[in-house]
Amino acid sequence: MTKESRIRLLNPANLIIGCVVVLLSLFILFLSAYSNGMTTGNEISPDDFSQRRFSYCRAAWLPFTFVGLSQTSTTLPFVTQMNVDGLLAPVPVGVKNWHLVDDNHMPADSNAYDACILSRYLEMKAEDSVTYFWEAWNTKSPKKAAIVWPLVAQLARAKRYYLIPLILDFAVYDQRGNKTPLREFVRGIETIVTSIKSDYGFVLKFDSAAISEE
């Protein structure tokens, strides 16, 4: 490098331009990392059906998260009441399990995360489109609710979300038109439990003899 070249390189104007170019490049790099690395989504716990929304930002080519994890509870009030009423059998004390429902990197028409099945059922609205379907059903049919939800919890905790519609659709049908007596409802659930065992090899704990019709 000649003396003249070094002088031109060290010229204040050239240094400023060089710094601006570097800073602009870093800014564009940061924007790209932020837009591509920002992840938001929802999770559900099979332990108690609580839900939460999360967000964080981490570029694939960086070894750290440069926007920390944020979590906000989105648990539905009637789900909280279900736990208070003992409709979901408690799990051993320990680290709470969470299953991914969806995130912003998942195609809109995808069901890649099976936990979304339970989440969507819980968020079903009643015919008035205001209240939640299961909130009303739990109140109107407490004995049937005490049968259904422990079974759903067993499937969720075993990550057999794809089997949950077999049980909840039966309950929806019962509520919306059939309204079968408890004894017939139990027989219907027994049939479903047997079918899940024979067709899918999963054994649900269900003791119909212990159910009181009083």
MODELLER restraints for C-alpha pairs under 7 A, 6 or more apart:
rsr = mdl.restraints
at = mdl.atoms
rsr.add(forms.Gaussian(group=physical.xy_distance, feature=features.Distance(at['CA:33:A'], at['CA:59:A']), mean=5.24, stdev=0.5))
rsr.add(forms.Gaussian(group=physical.xy_distance, feature=features.Distance(at['CA:34:A'], at['CA:57:A']), mean=6.47, stdev=0.5))
rsr.add(forms.Gaussian(group=physical.xy_distance, feature=features.Distance(at['CA:36:A'], at['CA:59:A']), mean=6.99, stdev=0.5))
rsr.add(forms.Gaussian(group=physical.xy_distance, feature=features.Distance(at['CA:37:A'], at['CA:57:A']), mean=5.13, stdev=0.5))
rsr.add(forms.Gaussian(group=physical.xy_distance, feature=features.Distance(at['CA:37:A'], at['CA:58:A']), mean=4.89, stdev=0.5))
rsr.add(forms.Gaussian(group=physical.xy_distance, feature=features.Distance(at['CA:37:A'], at['CA:59:A']), mean=4.60, stdev=0.5))
rsr.add(forms.Gaussian(group=physical.xy_distance, feature=features.Distance(at['CA:37:A'], at['CA:60:A']), mean=6.98, stdev=0.5))
rsr.add(forms.Gaussian(group=physical.xy_distance, feature=features.Distance(at['CA:38:A'], at['CA:56:A']), mean=5.96, stdev=0.5))
rsr.add(forms.Gaussian(group=physical.xy_distance, feature=features.Distance(at['CA:38:A'], at['CA:57:A']), mean=4.18, stdev=0.5))
rsr.add(forms.Gaussian(group=physical.xy_distance, feature=features.Distance(at['CA:38:A'], at['CA:58:A']), mean=6.53, stdev=0.5))
rsr.add(forms.Gaussian(group=physical.xy_distance, feature=features.Distance(at['CA:39:A'], at['CA:55:A']), mean=5.48, stdev=0.5))
rsr.add(forms.Gaussian(group=physical.xy_distance, feature=features.Distance(at['CA:39:A'], at['CA:56:A']), mean=5.46, stdev=0.5))
rsr.add(forms.Gaussian(group=physical.xy_distance, feature=features.Distance(at['CA:39:A'], at['CA:57:A']), mean=5.86, stdev=0.5))
rsr.add(forms.Gaussian(group=physical.xy_distance, feature=features.Distance(at['CA:39:A'], at['CA:103:A']), mean=6.81, stdev=0.5))
rsr.add(forms.Gaussian(group=physical.xy_distance, feature=features.Distance(at['CA:39:A'], at['CA:104:A']), mean=6.21, stdev=0.5))
rsr.add(forms.Gaussian(group=physical.xy_distance, feature=features.Distance(at['CA:40:A'], at['CA:54:A']), mean=5.59, stdev=0.5))
rsr.add(forms.Gaussian(group=physical.xy_distance, feature=features.Distance(at['CA:40:A'], at['CA:55:A']), mean=4.20, stdev=0.5))
rsr.add(forms.Gaussian(group=physical.xy_distance, feature=features.Distance(at['CA:40:A'], at['CA:56:A']), mean=6.68, stdev=0.5))
rsr.add(forms.Gaussian(group=physical.xy_distance, feature=features.Distance(at['CA:40:A'], at['CA:103:A']), mean=5.50, stdev=0.5))
rsr.add(forms.Gaussian(group=physical.xy_distance, feature=features.Distance(at['CA:40:A'], at['CA:104:A']), mean=5.71, stdev=0.5))
rsr.add(forms.Gaussian(group=physical.xy_distance, feature=features.Distance(at['CA:41:A'], at['CA:53:A']), mean=5.73, stdev=0.5))
rsr.add(forms.Gaussian(group=physical.xy_distance, feature=features.Distance(at['CA:41:A'], at['CA:54:A']), mean=5.51, stdev=0.5))
rsr.add(forms.Gaussian(group=physical.xy_distance, feature=features.Distance(at['CA:41:A'], at['CA:55:A']), mean=6.56, stdev=0.5))
rsr.add(forms.Gaussian(group=physical.xy_distance, feature=features.Distance(at['CA:41:A'], at['CA:102:A']), mean=5.34, stdev=0.5))
rsr.add(forms.Gaussian(group=physical.xy_distance, feature=features.Distance(at['CA:41:A'], at['CA:103:A']), mean=3.81, stdev=0.5))
rsr.add(forms.Gaussian(group=physical.xy_distance, feature=features.Distance(at['CA:41:A'], at['CA:104:A']), mean=6.17, stdev=0.5))
rsr.add(forms.Gaussian(group=physical.xy_distance, feature=features.Distance(at['CA:42:A'], at['CA:52:A']), mean=5.74, stdev=0.5))
rsr.add(forms.Gaussian(group=physical.xy_distance, feature=features.Distance(at['CA:42:A'], at['CA:53:A']), mean=4.43, stdev=0.5))
rsr.add(forms.Gaussian(group=physical.xy_distance, feature=features.Distance(at['CA:42:A'], at['CA:54:A']), mean=6.12, stdev=0.5))
rsr.add(forms.Gaussian(group=physical.xy_distance, feature=features.Distance(at['CA:42:A'], at['CA:100:A']), mean=6.33, stdev=0.5))
rsr.add(forms.Gaussian(group=physical.xy_distance, feature=features.Distance(at['CA:42:A'], at['CA:101:A']), mean=5.34, stdev=0.5))
rsr.add(forms.Gaussian(group=physical.xy_distance, feature=features.Distance(at['CA:42:A'], at['CA:102:A']), mean=5.49, stdev=0.5))
rsr.add(forms.Gaussian(group=physical.xy_distance, feature=features.Distance(at['CA:42:A'], at['CA:103:A']), mean=6.45, stdev=0.5))
rsr.add(forms.Gaussian(group=physical.xy_distance, feature=features.Distance(at['CA:43:A'], at['CA:51:A']), mean=5.66, stdev=0.5))
rsr.add(forms.Gaussian(group=physical.xy_distance, feature=features.Distance(at['CA:43:A'], at['CA:52:A']), mean=5.50, stdev=0.5))
rsr.add(forms.Gaussian(group=physical.xy_distance, feature=features.Distance(at['CA:43:A'], at['CA:53:A']), mean=6.46, stdev=0.5))
rsr.add(forms.Gaussian(group=physical.xy_distance, feature=features.Distance(at['CA:43:A'], at['CA:98:A']), mean=6.10, stdev=0.5))
rsr.add(forms.Gaussian(group=physical.xy_distance, feature=features.Distance(at['CA:43:A'], at['CA:99:A']), mean=5.46, stdev=0.5))
rsr.add(forms.Gaussian(group=physical.xy_distance, feature=features.Distance(at['CA:43:A'], at['CA:100:A']), mean=4.50, stdev=0.5))
rsr.add(forms.Gaussian(group=physical.xy_distance, feature=features.Distance(at['CA:43:A'], at['CA:101:A']), mean=4.96, stdev=0.5))
rsr.add(forms.Gaussian(group=physical.xy_distance, feature=features.Distance(at['CA:44:A'], at['CA:50:A']), mean=5.77, stdev=0.5))
rsr.add(forms.Gaussian(group=physical.xy_distance, feature=features.Distance(at['CA:44:A'], at['CA:51:A']), mean=4.38, stdev=0.5))
rsr.add(forms.Gaussian(group=physical.xy_distance, feature=features.Distance(at['CA:44:A'], at['CA:52:A']), mean=6.60, stdev=0.5))
rsr.add(forms.Gaussian(group=physical.xy_distance, feature=features.Distance(at['CA:44:A'], at['CA:98:A']), mean=5.55, stdev=0.5))
rsr.add(forms.Gaussian(group=physical.xy_distance, feature=features.Distance(at['CA:44:A'], at['CA:99:A']), mean=5.42, stdev=0.5))
rsr.add(forms.Gaussian(group=physical.xy_distance, feature=features.Distance(at['CA:44:A'], at['CA:100:A']), mean=6.57, stdev=0.5))
rsr.add(forms.Gaussian(group=physical.xy_distance, feature=features.Distance(at['CA:44:A'], at['CA:101:A']), mean=6.52, stdev=0.5))
rsr.add(forms.Gaussian(group=physical.xy_distance, feature=features.Distance(at['CA:45:A'], at['CA:51:A']), mean=6.35, stdev=0.5))
rsr.add(forms.Gaussian(group=physical.xy_distance, feature=features.Distance(at['CA:45:A'], at['CA:97:A']), mean=5.60, stdev=0.5))
rsr.add(forms.Gaussian(group=physical.xy_distance, feature=features.Distance(at['CA:45:A'], at['CA:98:A']), mean=4.41, stdev=0.5))
rsr.add(forms.Gaussian(group=physical.xy_distance, feature=features.Distance(at['CA:45:A'], at['CA:99:A']), mean=6.06, stdev=0.5))
rsr.add(forms.Gaussian(group=physical.xy_distance, feature=features.Distance(at['CA:46:A'], at['CA:97:A']), mean=6.72, stdev=0.5))
rsr.add(forms.Gaussian(group=physical.xy_distance, feature=features.Distance(at['CA:46:A'], at['CA:98:A']), mean=6.82, stdev=0.5))
rsr.add(forms.Gaussian(group=physical.xy_distance, feature=features.Distance(at['CA:46:A'], at['CA:153:A']), mean=6.45, stdev=0.5))
rsr.add(forms.Gaussian(group=physical.xy_distance, feature=features.Distance(at['CA:46:A'], at['CA:156:A']), mean=5.33, stdev=0.5))
rsr.add(forms.Gaussian(group=physical.xy_distance, feature=features.Distance(at['CA:46:A'], at['CA:157:A']), mean=5.16, stdev=0.5))
rsr.add(forms.Gaussian(group=physical.xy_distance, feature=features.Distance(at['CA:47:A'], at['CA:91:A']), mean=6.32, stdev=0.5))
rsr.add(forms.Gaussian(group=physical.xy_distance, feature=features.Distance(at['CA:47:A'], at['CA:97:A']), mean=6.57, stdev=0.5))
rsr.add(forms.Gaussian(group=physical.xy_distance, feature=features.Distance(at['CA:47:A'], at['CA:157:A']), mean=6.77, stdev=0.5))
rsr.add(forms.Gaussian(group=physical.xy_distance, feature=features.Distance(at['CA:48:A'], at['CA:83:A']), mean=6.74, stdev=0.5))
rsr.add(forms.Gaussian(group=physical.xy_distance, feature=features.Distance(at['CA:48:A'], at['CA:88:A']), mean=6.57, stdev=0.5))
rsr.add(forms.Gaussian(group=physical.xy_distance, feature=features.Distance(at['CA:49:A'], at['CA:79:A']), mean=6.71, stdev=0.5))
rsr.add(forms.Gaussian(group=physical.xy_distance, feature=features.Distance(at['CA:50:A'], at['CA:75:A']), mean=4.84, stdev=0.5))
rsr.add(forms.Gaussian(group=physical.xy_distance, feature=features.Distance(at['CA:50:A'], at['CA:79:A']), mean=7.00, stdev=0.5))
rsr.add(forms.Gaussian(group=physical.xy_distance, feature=features.Distance(at['CA:51:A'], at['CA:73:A']), mean=6.03, stdev=0.5))
rsr.add(forms.Gaussian(group=physical.xy_distance, feature=features.Distance(at['CA:51:A'], at['CA:74:A']), mean=5.18, stdev=0.5))
rsr.add(forms.Gaussian(group=physical.xy_distance, feature=features.Distance(at['CA:51:A'], at['CA:75:A']), mean=4.62, stdev=0.5))
rsr.add(forms.Gaussian(group=physical.xy_distance, feature=features.Distance(at['CA:52:A'], at['CA:71:A']), mean=6.46, stdev=0.5))
rsr.add(forms.Gaussian(group=physical.xy_distance, feature=features.Distance(at['CA:52:A'], at['CA:72:A']), mean=5.37, stdev=0.5))
rsr.add(forms.Gaussian(group=physical.xy_distance, feature=features.Distance(at['CA:52:A'], at['CA:73:A']), mean=4.18, stdev=0.5))
rsr.add(forms.Gaussian(group=physical.xy_distance, feature=features.Distance(at['CA:52:A'], at['CA:74:A']), mean=4.83, stdev=0.5))
rsr.add(forms.Gaussian(group=physical.xy_distance, feature=features.Distance(at['CA:52:A'], at['CA:75:A']), mean=6.59, stdev=0.5))
rsr.add(forms.Gaussian(group=physical.xy_distance, feature=features.Distance(at['CA:53:A'], at['CA:71:A']), mean=5.59, stdev=0.5))
rsr.add(forms.Gaussian(group=physical.xy_distance, feature=features.Distance(at['CA:53:A'], at['CA:72:A']), mean=5.15, stdev=0.5))
rsr.add(forms.Gaussian(group=physical.xy_distance, feature=features.Distance(at['CA:53:A'], at['CA:73:A']), mean=6.31, stdev=0.5))
rsr.add(forms.Gaussian(group=physical.xy_distance, feature=features.Distance(at['CA:53:A'], at['CA:74:A']), mean=6.55, stdev=0.5))
rsr.add(forms.Gaussian(group=physical.xy_distance, feature=features.Distance(at['CA:54:A'], at['CA:69:A']), mean=6.92, stdev=0.5))
rsr.add(forms.Gaussian(group=physical.xy_distance, feature=features.Distance(at['CA:54:A'], at['CA:70:A']), mean=5.39, stdev=0.5))
rsr.add(forms.Gaussian(group=physical.xy_distance, feature=features.Distance(at['CA:54:A'], at['CA:71:A']), mean=4.39, stdev=0.5))
rsr.add(forms.Gaussian(group=physical.xy_distance, feature=features.Distance(at['CA:54:A'], at['CA:72:A']), mean=6.43, stdev=0.5))
rsr.add(forms.Gaussian(group=physical.xy_distance, feature=features.Distance(at['CA:55:A'], at['CA:69:A']), mean=5.72, stdev=0.5))
rsr.add(forms.Gaussian(group=physical.xy_distance, feature=features.Distance(at['CA:55:A'], at['CA:70:A']), mean=5.22, stdev=0.5))
rsr.add(forms.Gaussian(group=physical.xy_distance, feature=features.Distance(at['CA:55:A'], at['CA:71:A']), mean=6.73, stdev=0.5))
rsr.add(forms.Gaussian(group=physical.xy_distance, feature=features.Distance(at['CA:56:A'], at['CA:67:A']), mean=5.56, stdev=0.5))
rsr.add(forms.Gaussian(group=physical.xy_distance, feature=features.Distance(at['CA:56:A'], at['CA:68:A']), mean=5.46, stdev=0.5))
rsr.add(forms.Gaussian(group=physical.xy_distance, feature=features.Distance(at['CA:56:A'], at['CA:69:A']), mean=4.59, stdev=0.5))
rsr.add(forms.Gaussian(group=physical.xy_distance, feature=features.Distance(at['CA:56:A'], at['CA:70:A']), mean=6.41, stdev=0.5))
rsr.add(forms.Gaussian(group=physical.xy_distance, feature=features.Distance(at['CA:57:A'], at['CA:65:A']), mean=5.88, stdev=0.5))
rsr.add(forms.Gaussian(group=physical.xy_distance, feature=features.Distance(at['CA:57:A'], at['CA:66:A']), mean=6.09, stdev=0.5))
rsr.add(forms.Gaussian(group=physical.xy_distance, feature=features.Distance(at['CA:57:A'], at['CA:67:A']), mean=4.87, stdev=0.5))
rsr.add(forms.Gaussian(group=physical.xy_distance, feature=features.Distance(at['CA:57:A'], at['CA:68:A']), mean=6.87, stdev=0.5))
rsr.add(forms.Gaussian(group=physical.xy_distance, feature=features.Distance(at['CA:58:A'], at['CA:64:A']), mean=6.56, stdev=0.5))
rsr.add(forms.Gaussian(group=physical.xy_distance, feature=features.Distance(at['CA:58:A'], at['CA:65:A']), mean=4.53, stdev=0.5))
rsr.add(forms.Gaussian(group=physical.xy_distance, feature=features.Distance(at['CA:58:A'], at['CA:66:A']), mean=6.02, stdev=0.5))
rsr.add(forms.Gaussian(group=physical.xy_distance, feature=features.Distance(at['CA:78:A'], at['CA:135:A']), mean=5.66, stdev=0.5))
rsr.add(forms.Gaussian(group=physical.xy_distance, feature=features.Distance(at['CA:82:A'], at['CA:88:A']), mean=6.77, stdev=0.5))
rsr.add(forms.Gaussian(group=physical.xy_distance, feature=features.Distance(at['CA:87:A'], at['CA:146:A']), mean=5.51, stdev=0.5))
rsr.add(forms.Gaussian(group=physical.xy_distance, feature=features.Distance(at['CA:87:A'], at['CA:149:A']), mean=6.05, stdev=0.5))
rsr.add(forms.Gaussian(group=physical.xy_distance, feature=features.Distance(at['CA:87:A'], at['CA:150:A']), mean=6.42, stdev=0.5))
rsr.add(forms.Gaussian(group=physical.xy_distance, feature=features.Distance(at['CA:88:A'], at['CA:149:A']), mean=6.19, stdev=0.5))
rsr.add(forms.Gaussian(group=physical.xy_distance, feature=features.Distance(at['CA:88:A'], at['CA:150:A']), mean=5.34, stdev=0.5))
rsr.add(forms.Gaussian(group=physical.xy_distance, feature=features.Distance(at['CA:88:A'], at['CA:153:A']), mean=6.57, stdev=0.5))
rsr.add(forms.Gaussian(group=physical.xy_distance, feature=features.Distance(at['CA:89:A'], at['CA:150:A']), mean=6.19, stdev=0.5))
rsr.add(forms.Gaussian(group=physical.xy_distance, feature=features.Distance(at['CA:99:A'], at['CA:115:A']), mean=6.23, stdev=0.5))
rsr.add(forms.Gaussian(group=physical.xy_distance, feature=features.Distance(at['CA:100:A'], at['CA:113:A']), mean=6.28, stdev=0.5))
rsr.add(forms.Gaussian(group=physical.xy_distance, feature=features.Distance(at['CA:100:A'], at['CA:115:A']), mean=6.30, stdev=0.5))
rsr.add(forms.Gaussian(group=physical.xy_distance, feature=features.Distance(at['CA:101:A'], at['CA:113:A']), mean=5.63, stdev=0.5))
rsr.add(forms.Gaussian(group=physical.xy_distance, feature=features.Distance(at['CA:101:A'], at['CA:115:A']), mean=5.03, stdev=0.5))
rsr.add(forms.Gaussian(group=physical.xy_distance, feature=features.Distance(at['CA:101:A'], at['CA:116:A']), mean=4.48, stdev=0.5))
rsr.add(forms.Gaussian(group=physical.xy_distance, feature=features.Distance(at['CA:102:A'], at['CA:113:A']), mean=6.47, stdev=0.5))
rsr.add(forms.Gaussian(group=physical.xy_distance, feature=features.Distance(at['CA:102:A'], at['CA:116:A']), mean=6.84, stdev=0.5))
rsr.add(forms.Gaussian(group=physical.xy_distance, feature=features.Distance(at['CA:114:A'], at['CA:161:A']), mean=5.74, stdev=0.5))
rsr.add(forms.Gaussian(group=physical.xy_distance, feature=features.Distance(at['CA:114:A'], at['CA:162:A']), mean=6.68, stdev=0.5))
rsr.add(forms.Gaussian(group=physical.xy_distance, feature=features.Distance(at['CA:115:A'], at['CA:161:A']), mean=6.11, stdev=0.5))
rsr.add(forms.Gaussian(group=physical.xy_distance, feature=features.Distance(at['CA:117:A'], at['CA:161:A']), mean=6.39, stdev=0.5))
rsr.add(forms.Gaussian(group=physical.xy_distance, feature=features.Distance(at['CA:118:A'], at['CA:161:A']), mean=6.76, stdev=0.5))
rsr.add(forms.Gaussian(group=physical.xy_distance, feature=features.Distance(at['CA:122:A'], at['CA:134:A']), mean=6.89, stdev=0.5))
rsr.add(forms.Gaussian(group=physical.xy_distance, feature=features.Distance(at['CA:123:A'], at['CA:132:A']), mean=6.60, stdev=0.5))
rsr.add(forms.Gaussian(group=physical.xy_distance, feature=features.Distance(at['CA:124:A'], at['CA:132:A']), mean=5.89, stdev=0.5))
rsr.add(forms.Gaussian(group=physical.xy_distance, feature=features.Distance(at['CA:124:A'], at['CA:133:A']), mean=5.66, stdev=0.5))
rsr.add(forms.Gaussian(group=physical.xy_distance, feature=features.Distance(at['CA:125:A'], at['CA:131:A']), mean=5.84, stdev=0.5))
rsr.add(forms.Gaussian(group=physical.xy_distance, feature=features.Distance(at['CA:125:A'], at['CA:132:A']), mean=4.30, stdev=0.5))
rsr.add(forms.Gaussian(group=physical.xy_distance, feature=features.Distance(at['CA:125:A'], at['CA:133:A']), mean=4.87, stdev=0.5))
rsr.add(forms.Gaussian(group=physical.xy_distance, feature=features.Distance(at['CA:126:A'], at['CA:132:A']), mean=5.22, stdev=0.5))
rsr.add(forms.Gaussian(group=physical.xy_distance, feature=features.Distance(at['CA:126:A'], at['CA:133:A']), mean=4.09, stdev=0.5))
rsr.add(forms.Gaussian(group=physical.xy_distance, feature=features.Distance(at['CA:138:A'], at['CA:145:A']), mean=5.50, stdev=0.5))
rsr.add(forms.Gaussian(group=physical.xy_distance, feature=features.Distance(at['CA:151:A'], at['CA:204:A']), mean=6.84, stdev=0.5))
rsr.add(forms.Gaussian(group=physical.xy_distance, feature=features.Distance(at['CA:152:A'], at['CA:164:A']), mean=6.01, stdev=0.5))
rsr.add(forms.Gaussian(group=physical.xy_distance, feature=features.Distance(at['CA:155:A'], at['CA:161:A']), mean=6.10, stdev=0.5))
rsr.add(forms.Gaussian(group=physical.xy_distance, feature=features.Distance(at['CA:155:A'], at['CA:164:A']), mean=6.69, stdev=0.5))
rsr.add(forms.Gaussian(group=physical.xy_distance, feature=features.Distance(at['CA:174:A'], at['CA:180:A']), mean=6.28, stdev=0.5))
rsr.add(forms.Gaussian(group=physical.xy_distance, feature=features.Distance(at['CA:182:A'], at['CA:213:A']), mean=6.69, stdev=0.5))
rsr.add(forms.Gaussian(group=physical.xy_distance, feature=features.Distance(at['CA:186:A'], at['CA:208:A']), mean=6.77, stdev=0.5))
rsr.add(forms.Gaussian(group=physical.xy_distance, feature=features.Distance(at['CA:193:A'], at['CA:204:A']), mean=6.45, stdev=0.5))
rsr.add(forms.Gaussian(group=physical.xy_distance, feature=features.Distance(at['CA:196:A'], at['CA:202:A']), mean=6.05, stdev=0.5))
rsr.add(forms.Gaussian(group=physical.xy_distance, feature=features.Distance(at['CA:197:A'], at['CA:203:A']), mean=5.21, stdev=0.5))
